[in-house]
Amino acid sequence: MTTVSSYQEPEAQGAERRPDDVMADDVIRVMAPDGTVIDDIGIDDETAVALYQAMLRTRIVDDRAVTLQRQGRIGFHIGSLGEEASIIGSAFALRDQDWIFPCYREFGAALLRGLSMQTYMDNLYGNANDIVKGRQMPDHWCDREHRIASVSSPIGTQITNAVGFAWAAALKNDPLAVLVYFGDGATSSNEFHNGLNFAGVNATPTVFLCRNNGWAISVPTDKQTASESFAAKGVAYGVPAVRVDGNDVFAVLKVTRDALTRASAGEGPTLIEAITYRLSGHSTSDDPTRYRPEGEAEAWEQRDPLLRMRRYLAERVNWGDAEQASAEQAIHHEVKAAIEVSENTPKPALETLFEGVYAEMPWHLREQQAELLAGTRAPGHGE
């Protein structure tokens, strides 16, 4: 394996805020932006290709979902452009028994864990086959079968949920760990502080992964906190913390596995700060050009995690244009087929509005359901 020990980071051009923190001495790195390996952690070629294909799948789905929203075919999408390594690397480290408590950008982790493309697409459309029956906005999925809790939009609420779940598992001697995702903005929420404090006191098997992507919608990190880092916040709660280059999928995989090893040994939680960058808007409802300094995104494009992995694979397994085209074609075919099914699936039936609330529907909901079904419908909403 090609390695280097003194890779020099190129100067970023045109950005008012350079991503200096990625090169800090305490930031764990395995692979440089040019694809050369700084620290060989024993990743085999098959794993490397699988990691890249998962990131590529995430990006293609992301791009297609944005197009669907712009065309008015779905109502909303919140993506992970530029953050794929942080999400895929961490999710790849999990064992079968472990759980994910997502934020809202981690659809790539859900697909990696086993959520089907069709199920994900049905959720974007909110049709009759949607897991949540159209009751949530797009990109709010869940999948108990593959141990993925429901997406949480309110900032940080998944953190305390994850800690409680992990604590219950520990009390039951259930040998699992919980990976909870959140952005840098969530570190200002009550739930972040409550969650870390409780996890530290009770040594819960929780892996906290903060995607420090530079922006909490329009609030930059230097306006979010005066701490030296987000990882530093773990000190106050007795939670060991680590900083990692979040665009280095190998490094993220390594630190997450290390955190899971600690959790499995009963040594408690770990806080991971994955330093990455949100190359797109916060969501399809956001225009980042209104608040982001000119040139900043371009500087981070040099650190594109997919470009980094493709450079690595080109050197390692001769991954070239033919392999890339074949992989992209297969993903596009999968996505196109799922879209076709979703668009030809009817909307959820009206009566489903009352289902899934209680194990057995109480009398007052049965009464309301009957009243709704017997009532007049607005034009065009008769079914």
N, C-alpha and C positions, 0 to 999 in steps of 0.2 A: 504494500500500500504506500502510495506517495505521501510523504510527510514533510512538513517544514516546521522549524522551531522559531523563526523570527519574521513572520509575516508582518509587513508594514501596511497599515490601513491607509488607503488613498484619501487625499483631502476631498471633502465634499464641496461641490461647487454651487454657489448661488443660494445656499440655505442660511437663514438667519440663526437657526438653532441647529448645530451639528449634533448627530447622534453619538456624542462623545462617550456616554456612559457604557456603550457596548464594549469599548476598548479598555474600560477600567480594570485594574488588576484583580478585583474580586469577582469579575464576571466570568462564568465558566463558558468556554468555547471549545469546540471540537473541530470545526471546519471553518476555514476562512471564506470570505465572499467569492474568491476565485475558484473554490472547490477543492483546494488542497487541504489535507488533514493536518491539524495542529497536534492532536492527541488521539492516537489510535485506541479506540475503546472496543475493538473487536466486532464491528458490524459486518456481517457477511453480505455478499452481493445480493442474495435473494431478498433479504430484509431491506436493503437499500432501495432496490427496485420497487418493492411493495410500498415503502414510505413515499417514494416519489409519485407513484401511480395514485396513491390516496390523496396527495396534495394536488395533483393535476386534476383528479376527479372533482375535488372540492372547488377548484378555481373555475372549471368549465361549467359546473352547476351554478355557481355564483354568477358568472357572466350571463348565463341563459336566463336566470331568474330576474336579473336587472332588466334584460330585454323584454321579458314577459310583462313586467310592471310598466315599463315605458310604453308598451303597446296597449295597455289597459286590460290585459288578460288576467292579471292578478292585481291585488290591491297594494301590496307592500312586500318589501324584502329587506333584510338586514344581513349584510355579508361579512366576509372575512378576508377580503383582498389584501394580501401582504402579511397576513397573520397565520397562514396555513401551517407553518412549521411548529408554532407554539401549540396549536390545537391538535394536529395529527401526531406530533411527537409525543405529547403527553398521553393522549388516548391510546396510542399504540403500546405504551408501557403497561397498561392495565391488565390484570388477570381476569379470567371469566367471571369470578365472583364479585369483583369490584363494581361500584356504582359511580355514575356521573350525575352531578347536579349542575346543569348548564346555565349559562347566562342567556344569550340569544344569538351569538355568533357561531356556535359550535355544531352546526348541522353536519360539518365534515366529520366530526367525532362520532355523531350518531350514525352516519352512513358507514363509517369504519367499523363500528360496533355491531352492525347488522340490521339497522333500520333500512328497509328496502327503498329503492329509488321511487317506486310507485307510491309507497306510503308517504314519503316526504312530499312528493309532488301533489298528492291528494290534499295534504295539509295546506300547501300554498294556495290551492284553489278553494279549499273549504267546502268540498263536495260531500256527497252522501257516504263516501268511503273514508273521509277524514277521521282520524282517531278521536279528535275532539268535536266532531260533528259541526264544524263551522262556528263554534262558540268563541274561538280565539281568533285573533288576527293571524295572517300568514307567519310562518316561521316560529310558531308556538306549538311544538310537538312534544310527545312523550312516548316512551316505549318500555313498559315494564319487563317485557320478555328479554330485552337486552340490557336491562338494568340502567335505564336512563330516566331520571325524574323529569317532571314537566318543566319546560322553559319558564323562567321568571322574568317578567319585564320590570316590575318595581325594583329599584336599584338595591342590590345587596341582599334581598330577602332569601335567596337560595343559600346564602352562607350559613345562617342560623339553622335552616332546614337541614342542610348537609351535616352540620355538627351534631344536631339532635339524632339524625339517622345513624351516624357513626357511633355515637354514645350508646344508643340502643343495641347496636350490633355487638359492641364491646361487652355490655352487660349480659348479653345472651351467649357470649363466647363464640360468636359467629365470625369466622376468620376472613373478614372482608375489610376493604378500605374504601374511602369515599374521596373522589376527586371533584372539587368544586371550582368552577371557573367564574371569574369576574374581571371587570376592567379597572383601570386605575382610579376612575371616578368613584367606584364603589368603596374605596378605602376611606372615603369621607362619610360613609353611612353608619348609622348606629349598629346595623347588623354586622358589619365588618368587625367592629370593636367588641361587640357582645360575643360574636362567634369565636374570635381568636382567644378572648379571655376564657370562655368556657372550655374550649378545646385544650388550652394550655393547662388549666386547673385539673381537668379530668383526663388528660392524655388520650384524647379520642384519636382514632385512626383516620385522620383527615389530612388530605393534601390540598392546600389552598393555592390555586394558581391564578396569579394576577397578571393579566395581559396588559402590560404597560405599553399601550400603542400610541402614546403621545398626546392623545386628546380625549376628553370626556365630553363628547359632542363638540362644543366650541371652546371648552376650557382647557388650556394647555397644562402640562404637568407642573410647570413652575408656578402656576396659579392654584394648583390643586393641593400642594403640600410644600412645607419648608424643610421636610426631612431630607437627609442626604439621598435616600432611596426609599422605595416602598417596602423593600425587604427589611429595612431598619425598623419598621413598625412592629415586627415580630418580637423584638427585644423586650418591649414593655410587658408582653404577655408570656414570656418564657417559651416562645415558639421559635425553634431554630429556623433560619431563613437562608435562602441562597438566591443569587442573581445569575441569570443565564442569558446568553444571546438567543433571543426568541425567534430569530430567523435561521438558526442553526438546528435543524431537526434532530441531528445526532445528539447535540448537547441537551436539548429539551428531553429527549428520550432517556438520557443518562440520569439527569437530576430527578426526573419523576420516578424512575426505577429505584433510585437511592431512597427517595422519600417513602415509597411503598415498602421497601425493606425495613425502614425504621418503624413504620406503622404496623407491619406484620409482626415485628418483634415486641410489640407493646411499648414502644418508646415514644409514642404520641405523634402529634401533628408536625407538618413542615409547611412553611410559607415559601412559595417560589415566585420570584418576580421575573417574568419573561419579557425582556426588552425587545419590542418589535415596533411596527408602525402600521397605522391604518391608511392604506393607500387610497381607499375610496372614501365616500362620505359616511357619516354615521349610519345612515340608512338611505333608502331611495327617496326619503322625504327631506334630505339634507343636501345643502350645497357648500362643500368645504372651501370653495374659492372665496367665500365671503369672510372667512376668518383665518385661513391658513396662509402663512408667509409664502410669497412667491419663491419657487425653487426648492422648498423643503421636501415636497413629495419626490421630486426628481432625484434629490440626493439619496433618498431611501430606496429608490428603484434600483440603485446599484447593489443593494443588499437583498433584492428579491429572493425569497427562499427557494422558489422553484428554479430560478436561473442558477442559483448556487448548486442545487442538487443535480441539475442537468449537466453542469460542468464536471461535477464529481463523477457522474455515471459515464460521461463521455471518455474520461480517462480510465475508469475502472472496468467497465463492461462494454466499451465501444458503443454506447448509446448515441445513435445518430438520427438523422432526419427521418429515415425509414421507420425506426422504432418509435419515434415521437409521433409520426403521422398515424401509425397503426394504433397506438394507445389513445390518441385523441379521437380517432374515428369510432372506436369501440364505445367510448364514453358518450360521444354525441348521439350515437345510435340508441344507447340505453336511455338517455334523457329524452330524446324525441319520442320514443315509444311510450314512455311514462306520461308525457304531456298529452299525447293523443288520447290515451285512456282517461286521464283526468278531465279533459275538456269534453268528453262524451259521457261523463258520469253526472247524473242529476244532482241537484242541491239536496241537502238533508231534508227529510220529511219533517213537517211541522211538529208532529208528536214527539220527535226526539229532543225537543227543547226541554221536556220534563223528565227525560230518561237519564239514568246514570247519576242522579242526585242522591238518591237513597237506594239501599239494597232492595228494599220493597217500597214501591211508591205509596205514600200515605194518601188518605182520602181527599185531602184538600187539593193536592196536586192532580189527582185523577179528575176531580171536579173541574179544575181550571183547564186541564187538557181537553176535556170534553167540550167545555164552553168555547175554547179557542177553535177547535175543529168544526164546531157547528156555526160559528160566526161568519159574517160576510168578509170577503177578501177584497183587498184593493185590486184595481185592474192590473192584470199581469201577474198576480200573486195568488192565483186560485189553487195551486197545488202545494 
